[in-house]
Amino acid sequence: MAKVITVLNMKGGVGKTSSVINISAILKEKGNKVLLIDLDAQANLTQGLGISDDLDKTTYTLLRRDFKIEEVIYKKDGIDIIPSSIDLSVADLELSSRTLRELILQNLLEPVKNKYDYILIDCPPNLGLLTINAIAASDYYLIPLQAEYFALRGLVKLIEAIDFIRSETRTNIQLAGVFLTRFNKQKTLSKDVADVAKEQLKGKLLKSFIRENIAIAESQAEGLSIFEYDKKFNKESNGAVDYRNLTTEILTLIK
């Protein structure tokens, strides 16, 4: 049975999509069967894997129950993905009148959970109905935290909000951890944010962090994981080293 992991943060640009892509690449490398779900109307995960965001079968049509889940799964380099599109931007409104609307995604995933080892969900940067569905459907969640003070503000409140959603939906999602992104050990700010986050999170700040690395953005622009991008240029970037360490640490926490 798949472990379902949601990657979320209410702030955009903190590395949610990059993390989903690169964590899933390591999971696949370790022999796991992985399904990715793009739950963001911006479709960055979809585009970041080199898949068109102009498809008829997407998360939007799945949530509307226009197709069975098996029909909306695409394959890319050994990883399965349910892609997104701009149509998803109206999903919160359209689904709001549905019965048990918070559990739509949870119920849709049931037929395929036994086919995968891990299911990773990339969420939009808000706590709307789509994110609530992801929370209700997941066993664990991860929060990428950009190493700056504006990203740190509200983090504890976010965790409290997810705890409330967990109790209201009677689901069992647990915080696997928070990890720093765009970390620069030469900057006092990065170190200060790490210290404050460590104090606030009481053991939930992961030891692994993602350093500032242009190769991560370049790989996403080419529709590649950081590992595929490095292989193309016969090198190993800091981003590849960091995501490998991060995934190893996550796997020790998710059992």
Contacts in CASP RR format, 6 or more apart in sequence:
PFRMAT RR
TARGET T0000
AUTHOR 0000-0000-0000
METHOD contacts of the structure
MODEL  1
MAKVITVLNMKGGVGKTSSVINISAILKEKGNKVLLIDLDAQANLTQGLG
ISDDLDKTTYTLLRRDFKIEEVIYKKDGIDIIPSSIDLSVADLELSSRTL
RELILQNLLEPVKNKYDYILIDCPPNLGLLTINAIAASDYYLIPLQAEYF
ALRGLVKLIEAIDFIRSETRTNIQLAGVFLTRFNKQKTLSKDVADVAKEQ
LKGKLLKSFIRENIAIAESQAEGLSIFEYDKKFNKESNGAVDYRNLTTEI
LTLIK
1 113 0 8 1.000
1 114 0 8 1.000
2 35 0 8 1.000
2 112 0 8 1.000
2 113 0 8 1.000
2 114 0 8 1.000
2 115 0 8 1.000
2 116 0 8 1.000
2 117 0 8 1.000
2 118 0 8 1.000
2 119 0 8 1.000
3 117 0 8 1.000
3 118 0 8 1.000
3 119 0 8 1.000
3 139 0 8 1.000
3 140 0 8 1.000
3 254 0 8 1.000
4 109 0 8 1.000
4 113 0 8 1.000
4 118 0 8 1.000
4 119 0 8 1.000
4 121 0 8 1.000
4 137 0 8 1.000
4 138 0 8 1.000
4 139 0 8 1.000
4 140 0 8 1.000
5 118 0 8 1.000
5 119 0 8 1.000
5 120 0 8 1.000
5 121 0 8 1.000
5 138 0 8 1.000
5 139 0 8 1.000
5 140 0 8 1.000
5 141 0 8 1.000
5 142 0 8 1.000
5 176 0 8 1.000
5 254 0 8 1.000
6 120 0 8 1.000
6 121 0 8 1.000
6 123 0 8 1.000
6 131 0 8 1.000
6 134 0 8 1.000
6 135 0 8 1.000
6 137 0 8 1.000
6 138 0 8 1.000
6 140 0 8 1.000
6 141 0 8 1.000
6 142 0 8 1.000
6 173 0 8 1.000
7 16 0 8 1.000
7 19 0 8 1.000
7 20 0 8 1.000
7 23 0 8 1.000
7 120 0 8 1.000
7 121 0 8 1.000
7 122 0 8 1.000
7 123 0 8 1.000
7 141 0 8 1.000
7 142 0 8 1.000
7 143 0 8 1.000
7 144 0 8 1.000
8 16 0 8 1.000
8 123 0 8 1.000
8 131 0 8 1.000
8 134 0 8 1.000
8 135 0 8 1.000
8 141 0 8 1.000
8 142 0 8 1.000
8 143 0 8 1.000
9 16 0 8 1.000
9 125 0 8 1.000
9 143 0 8 1.000
9 144 0 8 1.000
9 145 0 8 1.000
9 151 0 8 1.000
9 158 0 8 1.000
10 125 0 8 1.000
10 126 0 8 1.000
10 127 0 8 1.000
10 154 0 8 1.000
10 158 0 8 1.000
11 125 0 8 1.000
11 146 0 8 1.000
11 150 0 8 1.000
11 151 0 8 1.000
12 125 0 8 1.000
13 125 0 8 1.000
13 146 0 8 1.000
14 144 0 8 1.000
14 145 0 8 1.000
14 146 0 8 1.000
14 151 0 8 1.000
14 181 0 8 1.000
14 182 0 8 1.000
15 144 0 8 1.000
15 146 0 8 1.000
15 181 0 8 1.000
15 182 0 8 1.000
15 210 0 8 1.000
16 122 0 8 1.000
16 123 0 8 1.000
16 125 0 8 1.000
16 144 0 8 1.000
17 40 0 8 1.000
17 44 0 8 1.000
17 45 0 8 1.000
17 48 0 8 1.000
17 122 0 8 1.000
17 220 0 8 1.000
18 181 0 8 1.000
18 210 0 8 1.000
18 216 0 8 1.000
18 217 0 8 1.000
18 220 0 8 1.000
18 226 0 8 1.000
19 142 0 8 1.000
19 144 0 8 1.000
19 179 0 8 1.000
19 181 0 8 1.000
19 210 0 8 1.000
19 243 0 8 1.000
19 246 0 8 1.000
20 36 0 8 1.000
20 45 0 8 1.000
20 120 0 8 1.000
20 121 0 8 1.000
20 122 0 8 1.000
21 36 0 8 1.000
21 45 0 8 1.000
21 48 0 8 1.000
21 49 0 8 1.000
21 220 0 8 1.000
21 225 0 8 1.000
21 226 0 8 1.000
22 216 0 8 1.000
22 225 0 8 1.000
22 226 0 8 1.000
22 227 0 8 1.000
22 239 0 8 1.000
22 240 0 8 1.000
22 243 0 8 1.000
22 247 0 8 1.000
23 120 0 8 1.000
23 243 0 8 1.000
23 246 0 8 1.000
23 247 0 8 1.000
23 250 0 8 1.000
24 34 0 8 1.000
24 36 0 8 1.000
24 79 0 8 1.000
24 118 0 8 1.000
24 120 0 8 1.000
24 225 0 8 1.000
25 79 0 8 1.000
25 225 0 8 1.000
25 226 0 8 1.000
25 227 0 8 1.000
25 228 0 8 1.000
25 243 0 8 1.000
26 227 0 8 1.000
26 243 0 8 1.000
26 244 0 8 1.000
26 247 0 8 1.000
26 248 0 8 1.000
27 34 0 8 1.000
27 117 0 8 1.000
27 118 0 8 1.000
27 247 0 8 1.000
28 34 0 8 1.000
28 77 0 8 1.000
28 78 0 8 1.000
28 79 0 8 1.000
29 227 0 8 1.000
31 117 0 8 1.000
32 116 0 8 1.000
32 117 0 8 1.000
32 118 0 8 1.000
33 80 0 8 1.000
33 115 0 8 1.000
33 116 0 8 1.000
33 117 0 8 1.000
33 118 0 8 1.000
34 79 0 8 1.000
34 80 0 8 1.000
34 116 0 8 1.000
34 117 0 8 1.000
34 118 0 8 1.000
34 119 0 8 1.000
34 120 0 8 1.000
35 73 0 8 1.000
35 79 0 8 1.000
35 80 0 8 1.000
35 81 0 8 1.000
35 82 0 8 1.000
35 112 0 8 1.000
35 115 0 8 1.000
35 116 0 8 1.000
35 118 0 8 1.000
35 119 0 8 1.000
35 120 0 8 1.000
36 45 0 8 1.000
36 49 0 8 1.000
36 79 0 8 1.000
36 80 0 8 1.000
36 81 0 8 1.000
36 82 0 8 1.000
36 119 0 8 1.000
36 120 0 8 1.000
36 121 0 8 1.000
36 122 0 8 1.000
37 59 0 8 1.000
37 81 0 8 1.000
37 82 0 8 1.000
37 105 0 8 1.000
37 119 0 8 1.000
37 120 0 8 1.000
37 121 0 8 1.000
37 122 0 8 1.000
37 134 0 8 1.000
38 44 0 8 1.000
38 45 0 8 1.000
38 46 0 8 1.000
38 58 0 8 1.000
38 59 0 8 1.000
38 81 0 8 1.000
38 82 0 8 1.000
38 83 0 8 1.000
38 84 0 8 1.000
38 122 0 8 1.000
39 59 0 8 1.000
39 84 0 8 1.000
39 88 0 8 1.000
39 105 0 8 1.000
39 121 0 8 1.000
39 122 0 8 1.000
39 123 0 8 1.000
39 124 0 8 1.000
39 130 0 8 1.000
39 131 0 8 1.000
39 133 0 8 1.000
39 134 0 8 1.000
40 84 0 8 1.000
40 88 0 8 1.000
40 122 0 8 1.000
40 123 0 8 1.000
40 124 0 8 1.000
40 125 0 8 1.000
40 130 0 8 1.000
41 84 0 8 1.000
41 85 0 8 1.000
41 86 0 8 1.000
41 87 0 8 1.000
41 88 0 8 1.000
41 89 0 8 1.000
41 91 0 8 1.000
41 124 0 8 1.000
42 84 0 8 1.000
42 124 0 8 1.000
43 53 0 8 1.000
43 83 0 8 1.000
43 84 0 8 1.000
43 85 0 8 1.000
43 86 0 8 1.000
43 88 0 8 1.000
44 122 0 8 1.000
44 220 0 8 1.000
45 81 0 8 1.000
45 83 0 8 1.000
45 84 0 8 1.000
45 122 0 8 1.000
46 52 0 8 1.000
46 53 0 8 1.000
46 81 0 8 1.000
46 83 0 8 1.000
46 84 0 8 1.000
46 85 0 8 1.000
47 53 0 8 1.000
47 223 0 8 1.000
48 220 0 8 1.000
48 221 0 8 1.000
48 223 0 8 1.000
49 76 0 8 1.000
49 77 0 8 1.000
49 79 0 8 1.000
49 81 0 8 1.000
49 223 0 8 1.000
50 76 0 8 1.000
50 223 0 8 1.000
51 74 0 8 1.000
51 76 0 8 1.000
51 81 0 8 1.000
51 83 0 8 1.000
52 83 0 8 1.000
53 83 0 8 1.000
53 84 0 8 1.000
53 85 0 8 1.000
53 86 0 8 1.000
54 85 0 8 1.000
55 74 0 8 1.000
55 83 0 8 1.000
55 85 0 8 1.000
57 67 0 8 1.000
57 71 0 8 1.000
57 72 0 8 1.000
58 72 0 8 1.000
58 82 0 8 1.000
58 83 0 8 1.000
58 84 0 8 1.000
58 85 0 8 1.000
58 87 0 8 1.000
58 88 0 8 1.000
59 72 0 8 1.000
59 82 0 8 1.000
59 83 0 8 1.000
59 84 0 8 1.000
59 85 0 8 1.000
59 88 0 8 1.000
59 91 0 8 1.000
60 84 0 8 1.000
60 85 0 8 1.000
60 87 0 8 1.000
60 88 0 8 1.000
60 91 0 8 1.000
61 67 0 8 1.000
61 72 0 8 1.000
61 87 0 8 1.000
62 69 0 8 1.000
62 72 0 8 1.000
62 82 0 8 1.000
62 108 0 8 1.000
63 88 0 8 1.000
63 91 0 8 1.000
63 95 0 8 1.000
63 104 0 8 1.000
63 105 0 8 1.000
63 108 0 8 1.000
63 133 0 8 1.000
64 91 0 8 1.000
64 94 0 8 1.000
65 108 0 8 1.000
68 111 0 8 1.000
69 82 0 8 1.000
69 108 0 8 1.000
69 109 0 8 1.000
69 111 0 8 1.000
69 112 0 8 1.000
70 111 0 8 1.000
70 112 0 8 1.000
72 82 0 8 1.000
72 83 0 8 1.000
73 80 0 8 1.000
73 81 0 8 1.000
73 82 0 8 1.000
73 112 0 8 1.000
74 80 0 8 1.000
74 81 0 8 1.000
74 82 0 8 1.000
74 83 0 8 1.000
75 81 0 8 1.000
77 225 0 8 1.000
77 228 0 8 1.000
80 116 0 8 1.000
88 130 0 8 1.000
91 129 0 8 1.000
91 130 0 8 1.000
92 128 0 8 1.000
92 129 0 8 1.000
92 130 0 8 1.000
95 101 0 8 1.000
95 104 0 8 1.000
95 129 0 8 1.000
96 129 0 8 1.000
98 104 0 8 1.000
100 107 0 8 1.000
101 129 0 8 1.000
101 133 0 8 1.000
102 129 0 8 1.000
102 132 0 8 1.000
102 133 0 8 1.000
102 136 0 8 1.000
102 165 0 8 1.000
102 168 0 8 1.000
102 169 0 8 1.000
103 133 0 8 1.000
103 136 0 8 1.000
103 137 0 8 1.000
103 169 0 8 1.000
104 133 0 8 1.000
105 133 0 8 1.000
105 134 0 8 1.000
105 136 0 8 1.000
105 137 0 8 1.000
106 133 0 8 1.000
106 136 0 8 1.000
106 137 0 8 1.000
106 171 0 8 1.000
109 119 0 8 1.000
109 137 0 8 1.000
113 119 0 8 1.000
121 134 0 8 1.000
121 137 0 8 1.000
121 138 0 8 1.000
123 130 0 8 1.000
123 131 0 8 1.000
123 134 0 8 1.000
124 130 0 8 1.000
124 131 0 8 1.000
127 158 0 8 1.000
127 161 0 8 1.000
127 165 0 8 1.000
132 165 0 8 1.000
132 169 0 8 1.000
135 141 0 8 1.000
135 162 0 8 1.000
135 165 0 8 1.000
135 166 0 8 1.000
135 169 0 8 1.000
135 171 0 8 1.000
135 173 0 8 1.000
136 165 0 8 1.000
136 169 0 8 1.000
136 171 0 8 1.000
136 173 0 8 1.000
137 171 0 8 1.000
138 171 0 8 1.000
138 173 0 8 1.000
139 172 0 8 1.000
139 173 0 8 1.000
139 174 0 8 1.000
139 254 0 8 1.000
140 173 0 8 1.000
140 174 0 8 1.000
140 175 0 8 1.000
140 176 0 8 1.000
140 254 0 8 1.000
141 162 0 8 1.000
141 173 0 8 1.000
141 174 0 8 1.000
141 175 0 8 1.000
141 176 0 8 1.000
142 176 0 8 1.000
142 177 0 8 1.000
142 178 0 8 1.000
142 179 0 8 1.000
142 250 0 8 1.000
143 155 0 8 1.000
143 158 0 8 1.000
143 159 0 8 1.000
143 175 0 8 1.000
143 177 0 8 1.000
143 178 0 8 1.000
143 179 0 8 1.000
144 178 0 8 1.000
144 179 0 8 1.000
144 180 0 8 1.000
144 181 0 8 1.000
144 210 0 8 1.000
145 151 0 8 1.000
145 152 0 8 1.000
145 155 0 8 1.000
145 178 0 8 1.000
145 179 0 8 1.000
145 180 0 8 1.000
145 181 0 8 1.000
145 193 0 8 1.000
145 197 0 8 1.000
146 180 0 8 1.000
146 181 0 8 1.000
146 182 0 8 1.000
147 180 0 8 1.000
147 181 0 8 1.000
147 182 0 8 1.000
147 183 0 8 1.000
147 184 0 8 1.000
147 187 0 8 1.000
147 189 0 8 1.000
147 190 0 8 1.000
147 193 0 8 1.000
147 194 0 8 1.000
147 209 0 8 1.000
148 182 0 8 1.000
148 189 0 8 1.000
148 193 0 8 1.000
149 189 0 8 1.000
149 192 0 8 1.000
149 193 0 8 1.000
151 193 0 8 1.000
152 193 0 8 1.000
152 196 0 8 1.000
152 197 0 8 1.000
152 200 0 8 1.000
155 178 0 8 1.000
155 197 0 8 1.000
155 200 0 8 1.000
155 201 0 8 1.000
156 200 0 8 1.000
156 201 0 8 1.000
159 175 0 8 1.000
162 173 0 8 1.000
162 175 0 8 1.000
166 172 0 8 1.000
166 173 0 8 1.000
175 204 0 8 1.000
176 250 0 8 1.000
176 253 0 8 1.000
176 254 0 8 1.000
177 201 0 8 1.000
177 204 0 8 1.000
177 205 0 8 1.000
177 206 0 8 1.000
177 250 0 8 1.000
177 253 0 8 1.000
178 197 0 8 1.000
178 201 0 8 1.000
178 204 0 8 1.000
178 205 0 8 1.000
178 206 0 8 1.000
179 205 0 8 1.000
179 206 0 8 1.000
179 208 0 8 1.000
179 209 0 8 1.000
179 210 0 8 1.000
179 246 0 8 1.000
180 190 0 8 1.000
180 193 0 8 1.000
180 194 0 8 1.000
180 197 0 8 1.000
180 205 0 8 1.000
180 209 0 8 1.000
180 210 0 8 1.000
181 209 0 8 1.000
181 210 0 8 1.000
182 210 0 8 1.000
182 211 0 8 1.000
182 212 0 8 1.000
183 190 0 8 1.000
183 194 0 8 1.000
183 209 0 8 1.000
183 210 0 8 1.000
183 211 0 8 1.000
183 212 0 8 1.000
184 190 0 8 1.000
184 211 0 8 1.000
184 212 0 8 1.000
185 191 0 8 1.000
185 211 0 8 1.000
194 205 0 8 1.000
194 209 0 8 1.000
197 205 0 8 1.000
198 205 0 8 1.000
206 246 0 8 1.000
206 249 0 8 1.000
206 250 0 8 1.000
207 249 0 8 1.000
208 242 0 8 1.000
208 245 0 8 1.000
208 246 0 8 1.000
208 248 0 8 1.000
208 249 0 8 1.000
209 242 0 8 1.000
209 246 0 8 1.000
210 216 0 8 1.000
210 239 0 8 1.000
210 242 0 8 1.000
210 243 0 8 1.000
210 246 0 8 1.000
211 238 0 8 1.000
211 239 0 8 1.000
211 242 0 8 1.000
213 237 0 8 1.000
213 238 0 8 1.000
213 239 0 8 1.000
213 242 0 8 1.000
215 226 0 8 1.000
215 229 0 8 1.000
215 230 0 8 1.000
215 237 0 8 1.000
215 238 0 8 1.000
215 239 0 8 1.000
215 240 0 8 1.000
216 226 0 8 1.000
216 237 0 8 1.000
216 239 0 8 1.000
218 229 0 8 1.000
219 225 0 8 1.000
219 226 0 8 1.000
219 228 0 8 1.000
219 229 0 8 1.000
219 230 0 8 1.000
222 229 0 8 1.000
224 232 0 8 1.000
226 237 0 8 1.000
226 239 0 8 1.000
226 240 0 8 1.000
226 243 0 8 1.000
227 240 0 8 1.000
227 243 0 8 1.000
229 237 0 8 1.000
230 236 0 8 1.000
230 237 0 8 1.000
230 240 0 8 1.000
END
